[in-house]
C-alpha cells in the first residue's frame, strides 16, 4: 500500500459522505464536511476499535505517524491504547478536582468561578482548558480576598 503524502491530504475535498484516505497499518484520515480527522483502526481482544489521533492540519502527517506508532507499540505490549487514554483522562480530571479543593478556601470562590466560567463560556462558546480553568479560578479567589 502506498503511503499518504501531505499534498494528498490538503487536496482532499469533503463530499456528501465521509470517506477515508489510508496511510497503512490502520492509520487513516477521515474526511468529513467539517474537517479532516486522524484515526487509527485496530483490533484488540477480537474487537474492532478506533483511536482518534487529532485533527488535520493541527496534527501533521509526521506527528500522526508518531502517535500511530506509539499506539502500535502499546498494542504490542498488550495494552489497549483507547483504554490507556481513558484512564489518563480520568487521572487528569481527578487532579483538576483536587486542585480546585486546594485552591478554593471558601464557597465564595467557587460561586464566583462558576459565574465567571458561565459568562465567559457563553461569550466565547468554547470548552475551558486546564490553564484557563485555573486562571479563572485564581481570579475569583483573588476577588474574594480583595473584599476581606
HELIX and SHEET records of a PDB file:
HELIX    1   1 UNK A    6  UNK A   11  1                                   6    
HELIX    2   2 UNK A   61  UNK A   76  1                                  16    
HELIX    3   3 UNK A   81  UNK A  103  1                                  23    
HELIX    4   4 UNK A  107  UNK A  124  1                                  18    
HELIX    5   5 UNK A  130  UNK A  147  1                                  18    
SHEET    1   A 4 UNK A  19  UNK A  24  0                                        
SHEET    2   A 4 UNK A  27  UNK A  32 -1                                        
SHEET    3   A 4 UNK A  35  UNK A  44 -1                                        
SHEET    4   A 4 UNK A  47  UNK A  56 -1                                        
END                                                                             
